[in-house]
């Protein structure tokens, strides 16, 4: 897109739905690029409100046509917006120039950089953050856009220099109400990482085959001298290699992986020792500050990218232990009364299963509570009814919270929590469901004991359950309990 603005001033961009994780990151990039930025959203709450406030720009706290009266050169419309939104209708009626965030990123950021696109059903955020971290430590000064809050950088996005690597999380979700292609279709990958391919996003994909086609189409954009780096351990990702037009490398724990890790299944203090072999030869001995097999696969992906761009094994080996991770990915957010409270974004049966296994490896021998909020467009339905049951098999105590926006889901398509509880109990797992978080919090606090680990999994706010536990711990401390 050729940007035209009035002479003597910076180009203006308005972000509609600026509170979205990717949208606030996009606004950050626009500010760094010298644009005048404003935005709008509904009333926001922490932590999203803090991220938006940190931008230091004018943000309207309700959608209204007059928010566009400042004459922006382009309006970026978030993919949560649809027809009927006052600003969407104003944009169309006034014939303002509008684009999706991925389209804006493609033309204003990615085209003049070297895009490294991290794709897959699982592990995108951690892999994106770790890849950016390793490249930063290697002196490449990369730009990046992480779909979360990386703890090693002050913000979730950084522009980086023209011609430098740019690491971006490549989501297969659709782009905007006016563009139903996957977001990653816009990202011009020089290197694409694919961690896994499973069915997800049941609101926009009919079956797994449709998702596979989306990934295959993305591969067509990688130049011949570029790279597809795929997980050898995951059948969907491994099968994708036969559709590549570029060079191909694989990673994982499989014997045939080009970048192969070894792990004994043990984590100490959230860290794991992992020798890494390149084409069968020992390449590095990593001390990875990550728990669980899935996270070590993510580490191998990041290593493969950094090494492909020229980072030495010695540098990667020295940098890896200092990676601090991403907020809401196996994040210990509270320790109180001898109990550990952990926040994780898992919202797919595979992610739930692997996160539970990671918690077991990090805190072996301790009673594990799993509190889960059915929230994503797929997990609120019965599409994965049996798979969810199997995913919870590694827990001792399970609480299923309220189904998000339950009234919008036909009863015959809704996740059957009662049936899930019954089957878990038949497997000797203590399981319960509740329609409010109060009951969950009360039970955990009443029956929890020293040494317990409470793993909370949600891709949303879970009704404020995190603050409830913090408040309860603070109250007990004040009372000297």
Buried (B, 14 or more C-beta within 10 A) or exposed (E): EEBEBEEEEBBBBBBBBBBBBBBBBBBBBBBBBEBBBBBBBEEBEEEBBEBBEEBEBEBBEEBEBEBBEEEBBBBBBBBBBEEEBBBBEBBEEEEBEBBBBBBBBBBBBBEEBBBBBBBBBBBBBBBBBBBBBBBBBBEBEBBBBBBBBBBBBEBBBBBBEEEBBBBBBBBBBBBBBBBEBBBBBBBBBBBBBBBBBBBBBBEBBEEEEEBBEBBBBBBEBBEEEBBBBBBBBBEBBBBBBEBBEBBBBBBBBBEEBBBBBEBEEEBEEBBBBBEBBBEEEEBBEBBBBBBBBBBBBBBBBBBBBBBBBEBEBEBBBEBBEEBEBBBBBBBEBBEBBEBBBBBBBBBBBBBBBBBBBBBBBBBEEBBBBBBBBBBBBBBBBBBBBEBBBBBBEBBBBBBBBBBBEEEEBEEEEBBBBEEBBEBBEEEEBBBBBBEEBEBBBBBBBEEBEEEBBBBBBBBEBBBEBBEBBBEBBEEEEEEEE
